[in-house]
Amino acid sequence: ITAISSDDVWAVGSDETGQPVTLVANWNGKVWSITHTPNFNGGPVAQNELTGVSATSADNVWASGFADNVNDKNLADPYVLHWNGKGWTLTKVPNPNATKEGSRLNAIQTLSPTDAWAVGQTQKNNGSILTLTEQYNGSSWSISPSPDPGMLGNLVDNSLDSVGSAGGGNLFAVGADEMTGQCCLRTIAIGTSQG
């Protein structure tokens, strides 16, 4: 959820009453209303999900998401939706492993109309799960390198689940990693001042 003002609030997720599709609701200060959103067409069994939303103004709202089960395979395709004040558009973002397991975006942070960041995870062919960070520069999305400290046996196991900004171009993302000999997932946090 993100609040632009007391009469402009956005919430995102998925409608699972049938085949899961994107779901966006807007609060106008009095009532919530559902807003039409596009879905990634990944075949008849693709499951669309929005995972985060962030805004800098009433005409610059971004939502992170992904389609799962694309083409009836265990493949995830990441994408973002953008609200320009009139409607939502869907943009596919780079998928580092588009041929095997795929990638997911779990959260998004908008800093300005020309600077937005999304975080998540990508799964490699050997089963490793790596952190994924992507940046929007005002015209396109690109992958930004991020660290992967976790290790489970021969496999790296990391994910980023949330991202936020303290202002001044500073960004922080948190997630989880799994270490050999550890019983549980551990929290990881990364930061950058490149925003």
KAKA-V452627 format. One record per run of one state. SS is the DSSP state (A for helix, B for strand, O for the rest). FROM is the first residue (numbers start at 1). LEN is the number of residues. If there is no record, write none. Layout:
# KAKA-V452627
ss: <SS | SS>
from: <FROM | FROM>
len: <LEN | LEN>
This chain:
# KAKA-V452627
ss: <O | B | O | B | O | B | O | B | O | B | O | B | O | A | O | B | O | B | O | B | O | B | O | B | O | B | O | B | O | B | O | B | O | B | O | B | O | B | O>
from: <1 | 2 | 6 | 8 | 16 | 21 | 28 | 32 | 36 | 47 | 58 | 60 | 69 | 70 | 73 | 76 | 84 | 88 | 93 | 102 | 113 | 115 | 124 | 129 | 137 | 141 | 145 | 151 | 153 | 155 | 156 | 157 | 168 | 170 | 178 | 179 | 180 | 186 | 193>
len: <1 | 4 | 2 | 8 | 5 | 7 | 4 | 4 | 11 | 11 | 2 | 9 | 1 | 3 | 3 | 8 | 4 | 5 | 9 | 11 | 2 | 9 | 5 | 8 | 4 | 4 | 6 | 2 | 2 | 1 | 1 | 11 | 2 | 8 | 1 | 1 | 6 | 7 | 3>
